[in-house]
Amino acid sequence: MKSRASTPPAAAGSRHDARGAAYGAARAWAVGMTMATVPCSARDAGRVLAAAAARVEMGVAELAAAMVAESRGTPPPALIGRALSQAVQAARTSPDARSGRAVPGLMPSTEDAERALGRFFDARLRLVATPADEPARRALEDAIYTLCVLMAEPSAHAAVVAAVQYTET
């Protein structure tokens, strides 16, 4: 999950409290970057990170620290990169896509879909610039929720794809 985001939080310090704070800051940064990358809510980003950490048998804090180190030019072990990719791919696959059933529904106006997409892309850019910013995370979650409701899709990724396709036709 390589990114050109702003400088992430500092690595863990020598004191236990400083280490915990650094891991907390790294986790917040990792959640923000995951939200912007997948796209997904903060809760789902936490689940993606937890799934990736479980695949490599490490804690979420250590995985987040590896993501921060990657953004600074230190490549993570290939195992961590694969685990993150697999967890992101699983998050992007909607339940309906896995079951193969179609979900009928009313479609929004093209203008509403374009407005919602604009809010989503603006919020995503803001979160990529400052991944640990709580208001930026809330703005992206609100935009994702709106797209999911408008496009009648259960996952953020599917909603964004559907909205882009809908507005291009």
Secondary structure, DSSP 8 states (H G I E B T S, - for coil): -----S-------SSHHHHHHHHHHHHHHHHHHHHHHTT--HHHHHHHHHHHHHHTT--HHHHHHHHHHHHTT----HHHHHHHHHHHHHHHS-HHHHHT---------HHHHHHHHHHHHHHHHHHHHSTT-HHHHHHHHHHHHHHHHHHT-SSHHHHHHHHHHHHH-
